[in-house]
Amino acid sequence: MSPSNNTSHADRGYIIPIGGAEEKFHNPEILDRFVEVCGGKEARIGIIPTASELKDTGRNYEKLFRKIGISHAQVLPFESREECESGGDLEYIEKCDGVFLTGGNQLRLSTTLGGTAVAQLIRRRHAEGMHVAGTSAGAAFMPEHMIAGGREGSTPSPDMVTMAPGLGLTNKFIIDQHFRQRDRLGRLLTSLAYNPFAVGIGLDEDTAAFIKPGDNFEVVGSGGITVIDPRNLSYSSMDRARRGEPVSLIDVKLHILIAGGRFEIESRLASPE
């Protein structure tokens, strides 16, 4: 699945994956920046809480955006595939400047939204310039290849991660969240070792990558982003490793970026600011 076609990269919206547990009250820097990207306090934002099983998740974010000053923030409660095929909530997305995907379980997102009119609409609207942010599960769901689950640990292993199709807003990155807090280096390395095409983004909590049109990004938030570039991988034992065995990977490049840090996808260059 590739991103929806568009005549110009400059016309696409931002992709904003957040590592989860973003600051919401004292200094909501990431959410403030999302609102700014969407056009400021007059922006129209749709909130999709499908990943969460908690009934108040969507309403809590709606209240939060209204506290920030957004008057047009609305929960879009897509709870079944049938609800994803028609109705006024799709019409609201047509007018949105930004969509926000909450945390929870990314498989609830992929199995409910995947292939429906909602997913197709979000992809098309993003290609037309609508910005899409997602926290935790919402972040993992954004790319073509989604990390659906896995186990903790720093050393890659063949059975360490489960992959599934994601929303497909980009095919340049694979995204993992709660990265340092939940020791997820091994599962991100494993996902990249399957096919070293994409760049891995490991998002710490309260940290976001503001991925601009053209797939370059800037780090915002209080934590770090681990960037894994497998382009020059010279050796991998993934094809012969058995379940539970460690995998050897040689010539993988790793960067740690903090607030203000940048990464350019075409040149694969990282910079501190």
C-alpha positions as CSV (number, residue, x, y, z in Angstrom):
1,M,0.0,0.0,0.0
2,S,1.5,3.3,-1.1
3,P,0.4,6.8,0.0
4,S,-2.4,8.3,-2.1
5,N,-1.3,10.0,-5.3
6,N,-0.8,13.7,-5.4
7,T,0.8,16.0,-7.9
8,S,3.1,17.7,-5.4
9,H,4.8,16.6,-2.2
10,A,4.4,20.2,-0.9
11,D,0.6,19.8,-0.9
12,R,0.6,16.8,1.4
13,G,-0.2,17.2,5.1
14,Y,2.1,16.6,8.0
15,I,2.3,13.1,9.6
16,I,2.8,13.5,13.3
17,P,3.4,10.2,15.3
18,I,3.6,10.7,19.1
19,G,5.2,8.2,21.4
20,G,2.3,8.2,23.9
21,A,1.8,9.8,27.3
22,E,2.1,13.3,25.8
23,E,1.9,16.2,28.2
24,K,-1.7,17.4,28.2
25,F,-2.1,20.0,30.9
26,H,0.9,22.0,32.1
27,N,2.8,22.5,28.9
28,P,1.1,20.6,26.0
29,E,3.9,21.5,23.6
30,I,3.2,18.7,21.1
31,L,-0.6,19.3,21.0
32,D,0.0,23.1,20.7
33,R,2.3,22.5,17.8
34,F,-0.2,20.2,16.1
35,V,-2.9,22.9,16.4
36,E,-0.5,25.5,15.0
37,V,0.3,23.2,12.0
38,C,-3.4,22.8,11.4
39,G,-3.9,26.5,11.1
40,G,-4.3,27.8,14.7
41,K,-7.4,28.1,16.8
42,E,-9.8,28.3,13.9
43,A,-8.8,24.9,12.7
44,R,-11.2,22.0,12.5
45,I,-10.0,18.8,14.1
46,G,-11.5,15.3,14.0
47,I,-10.7,13.0,16.9
48,I,-10.8,9.2,16.2
49,P,-10.7,7.2,19.4
50,T,-11.2,3.8,17.8
51,A,-8.0,2.3,19.2
52,S,-9.3,2.8,22.8
53,E,-11.8,0.7,24.7
54,L,-12.3,3.5,27.2
55,K,-15.5,5.3,26.5
56,D,-14.3,8.7,27.6
57,T,-11.0,8.8,25.6
58,G,-12.4,10.8,22.7
59,R,-14.4,13.2,24.9
60,N,-11.3,13.9,27.0
61,Y,-9.3,14.9,23.9
62,E,-12.2,17.0,22.7
63,K,-12.2,18.9,26.0
64,L,-8.4,19.2,25.8
65,F,-8.4,20.7,22.3
66,R,-11.2,23.1,23.4
67,K,-9.1,24.1,26.4
68,I,-6.2,24.9,24.0
69,G,-8.7,27.1,22.1
70,I,-10.0,25.0,19.3
71,S,-13.7,25.6,18.9
72,H,-14.2,23.0,16.1
73,A,-13.0,19.7,17.7
74,Q,-15.3,16.7,17.3
75,V,-15.2,13.1,18.3
76,L,-15.7,10.7,15.4
77,P,-16.7,7.4,17.1
78,F,-16.0,4.8,14.4
79,E,-16.7,1.6,16.5
80,S,-17.6,-0.8,13.7
81,R,-16.7,-1.3,10.0
82,E,-20.3,-0.5,9.1
83,E,-19.9,2.9,10.8
84,C,-16.8,3.5,8.7
85,E,-18.6,3.3,5.4
86,S,-21.0,6.3,5.5
87,G,-22.5,9.0,7.6
88,G,-21.9,12.5,8.8
89,D,-18.6,11.7,10.4
90,L,-17.1,11.2,7.0
91,E,-18.5,14.5,5.9
92,Y,-16.8,16.1,8.9
93,I,-13.4,14.6,7.8
94,E,-13.9,16.2,4.4
95,K,-13.8,19.6,6.1
96,C,-11.0,18.9,8.6
97,D,-7.7,20.6,8.8
98,G,-6.4,17.8,11.0
99,V,-7.3,14.3,12.3
100,F,-6.0,13.0,15.6
101,L,-5.9,9.2,16.3
102,T,-5.8,8.3,20.0
103,G,-3.9,5.6,21.7
104,G,-5.1,2.1,22.7
105,N,-4.6,-1.0,20.5
106,Q,-3.4,-0.5,16.9
107,L,-5.1,-3.7,15.8
108,R,-8.5,-2.1,16.8
109,L,-7.6,0.6,14.3
110,S,-6.4,-1.7,11.5
111,T,-9.2,-4.2,11.8
112,T,-12.0,-1.6,12.1
113,L,-10.8,1.1,9.7
114,G,-8.6,-0.9,7.4
115,G,-9.9,-0.8,3.8
116,T,-13.0,1.2,4.7
117,A,-14.3,4.5,3.3
118,V,-12.8,6.2,6.4
119,A,-9.3,4.9,5.8
120,Q,-9.5,5.8,2.1
121,L,-10.8,9.3,2.9
122,I,-8.1,10.0,5.5
123,R,-5.4,8.9,2.9
124,R,-7.0,11.1,0.2
125,R,-7.4,14.1,2.5
126,H,-3.9,13.8,3.7
127,A,-2.7,13.8,0.1
128,E,-4.7,17.0,-0.3
129,G,-3.1,18.7,2.7
130,M,-4.9,17.5,5.8
131,H,-2.6,16.8,8.8
132,V,-2.7,13.5,10.6
133,A,-1.5,13.0,14.2
134,G,-1.6,9.9,16.3
135,T,-0.4,9.0,19.7
136,S,0.8,5.5,20.8
137,A,-1.3,3.0,18.9
138,G,-2.4,5.9,16.6
139,A,1.3,6.5,15.8
140,A,2.1,2.8,15.0
141,F,-0.9,2.7,12.6
142,M,0.2,5.5,10.3
143,P,2.7,3.8,8.0
144,E,2.2,1.1,5.4
145,H,3.9,-1.5,7.6
146,M,2.5,-1.5,11.2
147,I,4.1,-3.0,14.3
148,A,1.0,-4.8,15.7
149,G,2.7,-6.2,18.8
150,G,5.8,-7.9,20.1
151,R,7.9,-8.4,23.2
152,E,10.5,-6.3,25.0
153,G,14.2,-6.5,24.7
154,S,17.2,-5.0,23.0
155,T,18.4,-7.8,20.8
156,P,16.4,-8.7,17.7
157,S,15.0,-12.2,17.2
158,P,12.8,-13.6,14.4
159,D,9.7,-14.0,16.6
160,M,10.1,-10.7,18.5
161,V,7.5,-8.7,16.5
162,T,4.2,-9.1,14.7
163,M,3.6,-7.0,11.6
164,A,0.3,-6.0,9.9
165,P,-0.8,-3.6,7.2
166,G,-1.2,0.0,8.5
167,L,-3.0,3.1,7.2
168,G,-0.4,3.7,4.5
169,L,0.3,7.4,4.9
170,T,4.0,6.7,4.3
171,N,6.1,3.8,3.2
172,K,9.3,5.4,4.2
173,F,9.1,4.7,8.0
174,I,8.2,2.0,10.5
175,I,7.1,3.5,13.8
176,D,7.3,2.2,17.3
177,Q,6.1,4.0,20.5
178,H,6.8,4.1,24.3
179,F,10.2,3.2,23.0
180,R,12.7,3.7,25.7
181,Q,10.1,3.2,28.5
182,R,9.2,-0.3,27.2
183,D,12.6,-1.4,25.9
184,R,11.5,-1.8,22.3
185,L,14.8,-1.5,20.4
186,G,14.9,-5.2,19.6
187,R,11.4,-5.4,18.0
188,L,12.0,-2.3,15.9
189,L,15.3,-3.8,14.7
190,T,13.5,-7.1,13.9
191,S,10.9,-5.3,11.9
192,L,13.5,-3.6,9.8
193,A,15.6,-6.8,9.4
194,Y,12.7,-8.5,7.6
195,N,13.2,-6.1,4.7
196,P,15.7,-3.2,5.2
197,F,13.8,-0.7,3.1
198,A,12.2,1.7,5.6
199,V,13.8,3.8,8.3
200,G,12.8,3.0,11.9
201,I,11.5,5.6,14.2
202,G,11.4,4.7,17.9
203,L,9.4,7.4,19.8
204,D,9.9,8.0,23.5
205,E,6.8,9.1,25.5
206,D,5.9,12.8,25.3
207,T,7.9,13.0,22.0
208,A,6.7,13.4,18.4
209,A,8.2,13.4,14.9
210,F,6.7,16.2,12.9
211,I,7.1,14.7,9.4
212,K,6.9,17.3,6.8
213,P,5.8,16.9,3.1
214,G,8.8,15.1,1.6
215,D,9.3,12.9,4.6
216,N,11.8,15.0,6.5
217,F,11.1,15.4,10.2
218,E,11.8,17.5,13.3
219,V,11.7,16.3,16.9
220,V,9.3,18.0,19.4
221,G,8.8,17.0,23.0
222,S,10.7,16.1,26.2
223,G,12.2,12.8,25.2
224,G,14.2,11.3,22.4
225,I,13.6,9.6,19.0
226,T,15.8,6.7,18.0
227,V,16.3,6.6,14.3
228,I,17.5,3.4,12.8
229,D,18.8,3.5,9.2
230,P,19.3,0.0,7.7
231,R,20.2,1.2,4.2
232,N,23.8,0.1,4.3
233,L,23.1,-3.2,6.1
234,S,25.9,-5.5,5.0
235,Y,25.0,-8.7,6.9
236,S,21.9,-10.2,8.5
237,S,21.4,-13.6,10.0
238,M,17.6,-13.2,10.0
239,D,17.1,-15.8,7.2
240,R,18.7,-18.6,9.3
241,A,17.8,-17.7,12.9
242,R,15.3,-19.9,14.7
243,R,12.5,-18.7,17.0
244,G,14.0,-17.2,20.1
245,E,17.5,-17.0,18.8
246,P,19.4,-13.6,18.5
247,V,19.9,-12.1,15.1
248,S,23.2,-10.5,14.0
249,L,22.9,-7.2,12.0
250,I,26.0,-5.4,10.8
251,D,26.4,-1.8,9.5
252,V,23.1,-0.5,10.8
253,K,23.2,3.2,11.6
254,L,21.5,4.5,14.7
255,H,20.8,8.1,15.7
256,I,19.4,9.6,18.9
257,L,17.6,12.9,18.3
258,I,16.1,15.2,20.9
259,A,14.0,18.3,20.7
260,G,14.9,20.3,17.6
261,G,16.8,17.4,16.0
262,R,16.1,16.7,12.3
263,F,16.3,13.8,9.9
264,E,16.2,14.0,6.1
265,I,14.9,10.9,4.4
266,E,16.5,11.3,1.0
267,S,20.0,12.1,2.2
268,R,19.6,10.0,5.4
269,L,21.3,12.8,7.2
270,A,20.6,13.6,10.9
271,S,21.4,16.9,12.6
272,P,20.9,18.2,16.1
273,E,19.0,21.2,14.9
